[in-house]
Amino acid sequence: MIEKKMNATATALFVAYLRGYHATCDSPKIFDDNLAFQIIGKDVCTYYEQQYTNPRILWFLEHLGFPGATQITDKASALAMAMQGYSPLSLPVSRARFTEDKLEQAVEQGVRQYVILGAGLDTFAFRRSSMLKNLQVFEVDHPDMQEYKRQRIEELGWNIPEQLHFVPIDFMKESLNTALAKSSYDPQAPSFFSWLGVTYFLPRDTVYNTLSGIAKIAPAGSTIVFDYVHEDIFNPEKTSEVVQIGLRIRQQQGEPWITGFKPSEITKELESIGLNVRENLAPHDIQQKFFQERADRYCAYEHAHFISAITK
């Protein structure tokens, strides 16, 4: 059963696990997804706990400069060390915090629609119920992913809020504009779009076509927040051993990262398709914003960038 789940929704489950671990076990919290562990279930949690406390990872952590890693017998301590030294946990929690901080500001300024592209197992509509008084939420994702998520929601006995709308799409086959046109999305209402953890998996043209679609369908002043990786991440001479291993694992799992960008070029490209960049945070910016005062070993993810842009 667990293998079937992993094959169908590997990336979404993994990201939700990392967010859930951080919410449950780390302090202080950068982002508190207190429903993540519930939506993935105990069997998935157990699966990742076993994966991240196996002897190979503990040996590698000692190799990376975590003395005594191979001697740890306490499972919780071993898992904490693996999360801080080996997992990419810092990326999903910091980009989610950046996004929802921006969303709160946008809602205060009159935004009434939140479109989550590649929503996966995002729990916003269940976590932030107070924000739904003034907000319609549109989760845009692959039909198979949405079917799995709706099944989990039903198994948990959660009530789907009337403000939550599921919009199925295959980004490789259909445009965002076409998919949203089939929903109750209002192209005249100020909107906020988030697109997290997706651009790396898509061809460059697909990324720009999707962003161009947002610029066309959303009224002026709407916001888009997304993350991307610098193209240097694919150069072994400019990338750490941990990140290189992560890239190889994703390749083996059939979900490879294939696309990176240059920060200066992506800013120009976005402006050419109708998006004014307000922020383009580099890893050192993200480090200062979210990780500077931490006593643990979490740090901004290598080569990851966060963008906030406004439609013209």
Buried (B, 14 or more C-beta within 10 A) or exposed (E): EEEEBBEEBBBBBBBBBBBBBBBBEBEEBBBBBBBBBBBBBEEBBEBBBEBBBEEEBBEBBBEEEBEEBBEBEEEEEBBBBBBBBBBBBBBBBBBBBBBBBBBBEBBEEEBBBBBBBBBBBBBBBBBBEEBBEEBBBBBBBBEEBBBBBEEBBEEEEBEEBEBBBBBBBEBEEEBBBEBBEEBEBEBEBBBBBBBBBBBBBBEBEBBBBBBBBBBBBBEEBBBBBBBBBBBEBBEEEEBEEBBBEBBEEBEEEEBBBBBBBEBEEBBEBBEEBBBBBEEBBBBEBBBEBBBEEBEBBBBBBBBBBBBBBBBE
